[in-house]
Amino acid sequence: MSETTQGQDRWNASLMPNYGTPNLVLDHGKGATVWDVDGKKYIDFLAGIAVNILGHAHPALIEAVTKQMSTLGHTSNFAAHRPGLDLAEKLIEISGRPGKVFFCNSGTEANEAAIKLSRLTGKSHIVSLHGSFHGRTMGAIALTGQPKKYKPFQPLMPDVSFIAPNDVSDLEPGINSKTAALWLEPIMGEGGVMPLTSDYMNAARAVTTKHNAMFVVDEVQTGIARTGSWFAYQNVGVDPDVLLLAKGLGGGFPIGAMIAYGEYPDLMTQGLHGTTYGGNAVACAAALAVLETVEREDLMSRAKFIESEFVSRISTAPGVEQVRGAGAMLGVVLTHENAAAVEAKSRELGLIINAPLPNVLRIVPPLVITDADLHAGIELLTQALGECEQL
C-alpha cells in the first residue's frame, strides 16, 4: 500500500467528509513545485487556490514568520504592534486613497465584516451576482449565487437578491434607494474565472453612487498582484467603498482584511465587531513580507508575463474554446464538459489544476514560477487536453 493510500485512509477515518477524499497527500514544496509523500513531483498551477503567490517555502516568508514568532506572537486586539500598524498603512498606500483597515483571518470573515458594516448604514438589502462566491459562513453564503452551495443551509439571511453578471440593464432595476450594498468579484473565480467587463464595473459604481449603496469589491482571489495590478479594480478605473482581501495577502499564512473608504470606516464604532486572532503580529509580518517581495521582484509584471505566455500557447490547444481572465488568474474554457477529466489527467501527468465548472479549468500559479516550470506545466496541460479530447 502506498503512503498516499494510507494517508487517504487515515483522512477518511478521522476527518469529516465535507471535502471528500483528497487526491493528493503532499509532503513538501519549493517554488511552484510540490512532492507527494511517495516522492512524485508536481508543477503547481493552483497555488492553494490562488493563495501561494510566492510559491512554497519562499525564504522571505519563512524569515518574516520565524523572526516575528521569536519576538512577539499573539497579543489579542487589546494591544497594538508594529507589523499590524505597518501593514494597515501599506494597504492604504497601495490602494491609492485614504481608508481604514479591519484585519481578520480569512476571506469569508472579511465578507462577514462587510455585511455587518453594510447593516450600519441603516439599510439591509444586499445585491449580489448569480454565480458568485463569497464564502462558506452563514452570512457570506447568503451572498453566494450558487444554489448547490447555499440550499442545504436555508433559511438564509434575508433581504438578499441576485442579478446577472455583465448585464448592465440588470443593475438599475436590482439596486434602489433601499439597497445597502452591491457585492461583486472583478473575476468570479468559483463562477468559472469569469471576468466582469470594464463597462459593467463602471456602471455598477455609478448605480451604487446614485442610490447611496456601498460598492463592495471582493478581491479575495484577485487581489495582491494576481491580475497584474495590486487590485483588479485598478485595471478598470473604479474605486470601491469597501475592498475585501485574503488568500494572496498572506502568501499561505491565514489573514484577511476589509478596507473601507469615505464615510464607511467610522460606522464601525468601538465594540461593534472583533476577532481574537485577526491581525495578529505573525500574520501581519507574513503579509508585509509578501507585499515587499511583490514590489522587489516586480511580480505584477510577472503576472502579466504569465498571462501572455499561457494564453499564446494554450489558446490553440485541443479542446480549448477560449482563455479568459487576467494576469495569473486564468480560466480555460473547454469545448466539452470534460474539465474534471482534464484535471485528473493533468494530475496523473504531474500538474495540479482545478475545475470549478464542468467546462472550465482554473489556472492560478504562484507569481514566482520560473519560466521552465511555467512552460513545462503548459506542455503537461496541452498533453492532458489532447488525451482527453481523444476519449
N, C-alpha and C positions, 0 to 999 in steps of 0.2 A: 504494500500500500504506500502510495506517495505521501510526502509530508503535506502536500496540498489537500489531498483527500482526507487525511487525518484532521487537518485544520477545519475543513468544511464540516466534518462530523462533530467536532468539538463545538463549532459555531451553532449547529442545529440543536445540539443538546443543551446549550447554555444561554443562547440569546433569543430574544423574541423574533418571530418570523416576518416582521414587517418589511425587511429588506430582501427577503428570500435568501437563498444560499449564495454566498459570494462566489464568483467565477475564479477569483484570484486570491491567494494568500501571499501578500508581499512581505519581503524581508528588509530590503534597503534600496536606496536610490541615490543617484548622483546626477545633477543637472536635469536633463529631460529623459533620463534612463532609469528604469527600476528593474529589480530582480525579485523573482518569487522565491519561496522557501525551498524549492527544488533546484534553484540555480538558473532558471530560464530568464532570459533578458527580454525586456520590452521597451520600445520607444513610447513615451507617454505623451499622447496628444490630447489628454483630458485634464491633466494637472489638478486632480482632486475636484473636478467640476469648476474650472476657472479660478482656482484658489492659488495654486503654487506658481505665481508669476516669476519667482526667482528659481523655480525648479526645486529639486530635492537637495538638501544638505548644503545650501549656499553659505559660504563662510561668513558673509556679513550678517546674516540672520542668526547663525549659530553664535557668533561673537556677541551680538547685541543681547540675545536672550540669556546667555551664560553670564555675561558681565552684570546685567541688571538683577538676575536672580541671586547673584553672590553679594549684592549690596542691599537691595530692598525689593521684596517680592510683593506681597499683598498688604494693602493698608486699609481697605474699605474706603468709602467716599466721605468719611469724616476727616480725611486729610488729603491735601493736595501733594503732588510730586512733580519733579521736573519733566519726566517723559510725557506725562499727561498734558501739562501746560505746553510743552514744545510741540506735541502732536496736534493739539487743537489749533494752535496758531499756524502751523504749517498747512493744515487742511483748509483753513480760511484763506490763507495766502494763495494756494494753488487753485481755489475755486474762483478767485478773482474779485471778490466783493465782501463787504463786512457781513458777518454772521456769527452764530454761536453754535457750539457743538454739544451733543449728548452722546456719551460712549456707552456701548453695551457689548454683547458677546457674539452676536450673530446677525444675519440678515433678517430673519423673522422677528427678532427683538427690535431691530431698527424700525421695521414696519409697524410693530405694535406701539412703539413710542410715538410714531407719527399719527397713528389712529387716535391715540389719546390727545395729541396736540390738536388734531382736527376738531375734536369734540369741544375743545376750549374756545372755539370760535363762536359757540352758541348754536351751531347747526350740526345735523347728524347725517345728512345724506351724502354718501360717497359713491363716486362713479369709477368703475374700473373697466378693463378691456376683456372681451372674450378671448380665451386662450392664454391669458396672463398667468403669472405665478409670483406670489409674494411671500410664501412661507407656509409652514405647517401648523402653527399655533392657531387658536380659535379665531382671533381677530384677523390675522393675515390670511388664513384660508378662506375667510368670508369674502376677501377681495380677489381671490384666485379664480379666474374664469375658466375652470376646468371641472365640469361636473363629476368626473370619475374621482377626483381628489376630495371634493367637498361634500358630496351627497351622503356618505356614511355618517357624517357628523351633524347633519341637520337636526333641529333648527339652528341656524347660524345667526350671527349678529345681524340685526335687521337694518333696513334702510340702505341697502347696497344695490346698485343696478349696474348693468353691463352694456357697453356699446361696442361697435365693431372697430377693430384697429384699422387705421389708414383710410377711414371713411369720414372725410371732413363733414359731410352732410349729417352725420350722426351726432356730432358734437353739440350743436346748438339745441336740438330737442332733448338731449340727455342731461344737459347741465343748465341749471336755472338758479334763481336767487336763493333757493333753499339748499343748494349744494354746498357742503362743507369743503370738499376736496375732489380733485381728479387724480387718480393714480395711474402711472404708466411706466413701462420699461422702454428705453430707447431701442433696444434689441430684445425681443421676447425670447429668452433662452429656452425655457421649458416649452414654449409655444412653437418650437421648431426653428430657432435662431432667425426670427422674423423681424427685420428692421422696420421701425416706423419712419416714414418719409419726412424730409425736412418741411414740406408743406403741412403735413399733419401736425408735427410738433409745434410749428409756429401758430397754426390755427388753434391748437389746444391751449397754448399760452394766452392767446388773445381772448378766447371764450372764458377761460377761468378769470382773467383780469376783469372782463366785463361784468361777471356775476360775483366778483369778490370771493372766489373759491380758491383754496390752496391748490397750487400746482405742484404735485409731489412726483419727483422723478426717482424711481427705484433703480439705482445703479449697482446693486449688489453683485451682479455678474459683469456688467460692462465697465465699472469704474476702475480707477488706478491703472491707466495707461493701456488697458487691453485693446481698445479700439483705435489707438494711435494718438489720442489726447488724454489728458488726465481723466476727463469725464466725457462720456459720449454726447451729452447735451451740448458740449462746447463745439462739436462738429457741425451743429445745425444752428447755432447762434441764438439759443433761447436761455433764459435764466429761470431756474426753478425757485419756488418758495421754500421747498424742503427737498433735500438731497439725502438719499439713503445709501449707505456703503457697508460692505463686509468683505467676504471672500478674499480678493486680492490685496486688500488693505493690510492684512496680517501676514500674507505670504505663506499661510499654513498654520499660523498661531491665531486662535479664536479671538476676533474683535469685530465689532460693528460700530457704526456711527450714524447719527442723524444730525445733519447740519440744517439749521433754519435761518431764514433771512428776513429782512424788513421788520414788520410788526410781530412776526410769529414767535421768535425766541422768548420774548418776555411774557407770553401767555403761560409758559411752563414755570409757574412760581414755586417757591420753596415748599417741598413736601408732596408735590403732586405726582412725582414719578421717581423711580430709583432702581438700582441694581447693585447687588453686593459686589460682583466681580467686574462689572463694566468699567472699562478704562483703567484696569489695574496696571501697575508700573511695567510689568514684564510684557504684557500685550502691547502697550504703547511704545515701549522700546523696540519691539519687533516691527511695528508699523513704521516707526521712524527710519529704521534700517531699510525697509522696503522702499520708502519714498526717496531716501538718499541714494539708494542703488539705482532706482529708475532714472534719476537725474544724472548720476555719474556715468552710467553705462548707456545713456540715451535710449532707453528701452521703448519710448514712444515711437522713435524712428524704426526700431527693431520690429515693433508690431506691424508697421506699415510694410516693411520688407517681407515679413512672414506672409501677409496677405497677398502681396504681389507674386511671390514665388508659388504659393499654394494655388491661387486662382489660375495662374497661367498654365500650371501643369495638370490640375485635376479637372478643369472645365471640359476638357475633351476626353476624359477617361470613360470607359464603358459604363453605360447605365446612368450617367450624370445628366440631369436636366439643366441645372444651374448651380452656381455657388453664390451665396448671399451672406451679408454681414459686413463687418468692418474690422480691420486690424487682425488681431489674433483671436477673434470671435467669429467663426465662420460656420455656415450651415451648408452641407452638400445635399441638395435636393435631388432625389433619385427619380428615375422614370417609372420605377415599380415600387411597391410597398414591401421591399426586402431589406430595409435598414437593419433589422435585428440580425439577419443572416450575414450581412456585410460586417457588422460589429463582431459577431462571433468568429467569422473567418479572419478578420484582422487580428483578433486576439490570438488565434491559433498561429498566425504568421509572426506574431511578436509586436503588435501595435495595439495600444489602448485608445479606443474612441468610445463614443456613446451615441445611442439612437433615441432622441427624445420623442420622435414621431415615427410612424411606420415607414415614411418615405424620406426621412431627414436624418443625416448624420451630423453630430456636433463636434467641431474641431476647436479646441481651446488649449493649445500647448503652452508650456512655460515661455515667457518672453526671452529667456536666456538660452533657448535652444540653439545649438550650433548648426551651422549650415549642413554639416554632414548628417546630423540626426534629422534635421528637417527634410532633407532630400531623401534620406533612407526611409523615413516614415511615409513620405508621399509615394515612393515606389511600392512599399508594402500595401498601402491603401489602393493604389492602382491595380495591384495584383489581386487583392481581395474583391474589388469591384468586378474585375474581369472574370474571376472564377465564379462569382455569384450570378453574373449575367448569363453564364452558360448553363446554369441549372434549369 
